[in-house]
């Protein structure tokens, strides 16, 4: 009997092949749509940052759709996660990447640094935690937060999700708090469908969001990536 696995992310061809070879039946489907948000591009130039922090590849794309990469040359760029770093490298940047792919990871990266008077641009979605901003300001840095996109539930995904969950599902992985919340939003019977399913969060922020809804998720993978989730799944089922 094959393992059945849902993940709230479109998978690459390589990731799909890895799961197929392990005998995993899967559905990879995002549960949110990402929409651009208008922002004041000239404010970035007048702020003249020393550092720019990007928390996702969507942030990179939406920001540089309206702001020329050349105008950030010479400053230090920080990427949360390997996919965000790859997106920045396509544009010619050499980003710093914290070991922990989260705001906490950036805090650790700069914990011992003297940041007094440094100017940080934080490119983020509409809904985001204030942890990094509060840490930087506490260290004496100036912060400009720029909201460049927002996420909304993708209600069209509900039918396909319900169809997949009409048969037993062994594991469901969620790649962000918004994807988990959207699952419960676009699938009215979502709480019932997740009973008895092993829930794999991509990281500790997603883990906390799942716990907040009354579930007991498994531990996140050591690497907060989709590849990390797949490795964790195959390890749990001894399929690797």
Number of C-alpha atoms within 10 A of each C-alpha: 5 10 18 18 23 21 24 22 18 14 16 12 8 10 13 17 13 17 20 12 10 15 15 20 15 19 20 17 17 19 29 24 12 14 14 18 14 13 15 12 15 9 11 17 12 8 14 15 19 16 17 20 23 23 22 19 19 22 24 22 17 21 24 16 11 13 16 12 15 11 11 18 11 10 14 16 21 23 26 24 23 19 15 22 23 16 19 22 12 9 13 12 20 15 22 16 19 20 16 18 21 20 20 16 17 23 17 14 16 14 13 9 9 11 17 13 13 16 20 24 21 21 22 23 23 14 11 11 12 10 11 19 20 12 17 21 17 12 18 14 17 19 21 17 16 21 21 24 21 18 17 13 21 17 15 11 17 20 12 13 20 16 9 16 18 10 10 13 20 16 19 22 26 26 23 21 19 17 25 24 19 23 26 19 17 20 18 12 12 19 14 11 17 18 11 11 16 18 23 26 28 25 24 18 17 22 24 16 18 21 11 10 12 10 16 14 19 14 14 21 20 13 18 21 19 22 17 16 23 21 19 20 23 18 11 10 11 10 14 14
